[in-house]
Amino acid sequence: MFTVAYGFNQRPCLQVEIIMTCLVVRIGGSVIASPVNTDLIGKYADLIREIKLQGHKVAVILGGGTLAREFIGIAKNLTLESAAQDRIAISVSRLYAQLFMEKLGSLGYGKVVTTLDEAEDCFSQGKIVVMGGLKPGHTTDTVGALVAERLAADLLVKGTDQEGVYTKDPRKFADAVKLGQMNFDDLSQVLECHEHKVGIHQVIDSMAIDILKRNHVKLIVFNGFKPENLLLAAEGKQVGTVIS
């Protein structure tokens, strides 16, 4: 266990108790890449660097955001098949992952991880796993779930552009209510889409839910524009929506 406190005008210092030993962090492209928020990327990198320096294992998966969806649109206009659209979006997410990995410096693997085997090797070398997309048909949510499964993570946390999970899409419905806690079966019921679509944009996808459920990995969805929420989630405090 260790403690970390976060100050926005300085590097983190040790004050808040982290209880997880293996943490997968999924940062949505809607948070750090729509548009690109270099300040926020730097704050997350500082937090994750400090967590790693205290001996904990960390994996970070980044989404492609608006730019990925723009390139998906270009690919569609070129009449490229869905698998090709996915590959292009994956390339964009890996570009953001490269930026993040470079910001981590020597604690990074030296390259963006592109397979689950590489993720294991990265962990065995004591480095932070940084990934974007993995392969067509898998969202970065599913990548996060697969990494959590392979590395036997204690927790998957996801920073989004919302405060948590709602009874319906709060961007469309004013009467949407944020849920504090729920189970994976309930989560499946509030999703609008239950199959993979290129460029899908919802709180999490069904494939990721199935992976997390079968491995009993807790999921916490929170407002990613507040990096301190990452610490609250890892500390076991109530933040966003907790799904188990």
N, C-alpha and C positions, 0 to 999 in steps of 0.2 A: 504494500500500500504506500501511497505517497500523496502529497498535497500540492495543488497548483492554484494560484490566484491569477486572474487575468486583468491587466490594465491596458487600455487601448492606446496609450501613448508611450508604452514601454514594453519590454519583454516580460513574459510571465515570471512569476516568482512562486516559491513553494508555500502553499497555504491550504489547498482544498484536497480532501482525501479522495483518491481514485481507488475503486474497489475491484475493477476488472483487470485481468492479466492479459487478455487478448481481445483487442477491440478492432472492429471493422467500421470505418467511417465512410459513408456515402454522401458526397457533397453534390447537390443537384446543380446542373448547368444553369438552371433558372436563378440560382443564387450567385454564383461566381462568374458566370459567362454570358449574361443576358441583360446589359452589356458586360464586358469583361471588367471585373472589380479587382484591381491589383492590390488595393489596400486590404480587402477581405481575404484574398489568397494569402497574403503575407501574414495576416493574423492567424489563420488556420495553420499555416506552416509552422509558426512559432509555437503554437499550442501543442501540435503533434510532435514537434522536435523535443519539447520539454517532457512530454509523456514518455517518449522513447528513451530519453536520457536517464529516466528513472527506472529503466529495466523492463518496461512493459512492451509487448508486441503490438504493433499497429499496422493495419492495412488501410489504404485510402483509395477510393474509387471515385473518379470524377466524370460528370456528364458533359455533353457537348453543347447543351443550351440552344440558344437562338441560331448560332452559326451552323450547328449541325442540322437543324431543321431547314435552314436556308439551302444548304447543299443537298438535302434530301429533295427539296422542291426542284432544284436544278436537275438532279438526276431523273426525277419524274418527267420533267419537260423534255429530257433527252430520251424518254421512253425506256429507261433502264429498269430492269426487273428489281423486285423488292430486295433480293439478296445483295445486289450491287448498291442499292440505296443504303442498306444497312452497313456495308463495308465502308462507304464514304463517311457516314455518320461516325463510325468507329474511329476512323482516321482523325476526325476533328476532336473527339473526346481524348484521344491519345496525345494530341497536341497540347491540350490543357494539362494532361497528366505530366507531360514532359516539362512544362513550365513549373509545375508544383514540385516535381522531383528535383529539378535544378535548384529551386529555392531551398530545399531541405539540405543541400550540400552533401557532405560526406556520409550523412545518415541514410541517404538514399542508396538504391541498388546500383546506380550508375546508368540505368536504362529503364524505360517503362516496361513493366512486366506485362507479357502478352499471353501467358498460359498459366494454368493452375500449377503445373509442375514447377515453373519458374517462381511462382509465389512461394511454394514450399522451400525452394532453394534459397530464395531471398531471406525467408525467416531463419533458415538454418545458419545463414551467415550473419544474423543479427541486424539486418537492415530493414528499413521501412518499405513495405510493399506499396507501390503506386501504380494504379492501373486506370485505363479508360475502358472502352468496350472490349469484348472478347471475341465474339463471332456472330455472324448473322443469325437472327432469330432470338437473340438474347439482349435484353436491355441492360443498362448498367446497374439497375436494381438486381437483376438476376445474377450479374457478375458479383455484386456484393454478397448475395446469398450463397453463391457457389464458393466464394473465397471463405466465408464464415464456416461453411461445411467442411472444406478441405483443411482449414487451419484450426478447427475445433474452437472457434471464437466464442467468447462468453456473451457478446452483445453486438448487434448491428445497429448503428445510429444513422439516421438520414436527415440532413439539413435541407429543407425545402423552402418555397416561397410562401408557405402558409404556417400558421401556428401549430398545426398538428393535423389530425384526421377529423373530418367533419361528417355529419349525417348525410350531407350532399355537397356538391361543389360550391364553396362560398363565393367563387367568382361569378356564379350564375344565379345563386339563390340567396336572398337576403336573410331568410329564416334558417339558414344552415347553422347547426350547433356543433361546437368542437367537443370531441369526446376525450376524456382524460385517460381512460383505460378500456381495453377491449381484448377479445381473443381473435385468433386468426380467422375463425369461421365468420365472425361478425364483420371483420375487415373485408372479406371477400364479398359480402353482401352490399357494401357501400361503393364498390368499384363500378365505374361506368363501362369499362371494357374488360373482357375476360379472355381475350386472345391477343397474341402479339401483332402489333401494327407498327410499321416503321415510323419512328418519330413520336411514338405514343407519349402523352404527357398527362400522367395522373400520379396520385400519391405513391403508389407502388404497383408492380404488375403481378398477375396471378401466379406466374411461374416462380417468382421470388417467394411469394407467400407459401407455396407448397414446399419449397426447399427449407425455409426457416421453420415451418411447422413440424416437418418430419425430424428435424434435428434439434428441436426444442431450443432454438436460438431466440432470445428476446429481441424485439424490434422497438426502437423509439424514434418517432417522427417529430421533428421540432422545427422552429423558425431558424433557418440557416443564416439569416442576416445578423443573428446575434451569436457570435462564436462562443460566448460564455455558456450557451445552452449545451454545447458539447461536454463541457466539464460537469455541468449539473446532471446530465444523463449518465455519464460514466461514474459519477459519484453515487448514483442510485437515488437521486432526488427527483421529485415529480416535475417534469417539464414536458411540454408537448403532449403527445399521446403515446402511451405505453401499450404495446401489443405482445401477448404471450400465449 
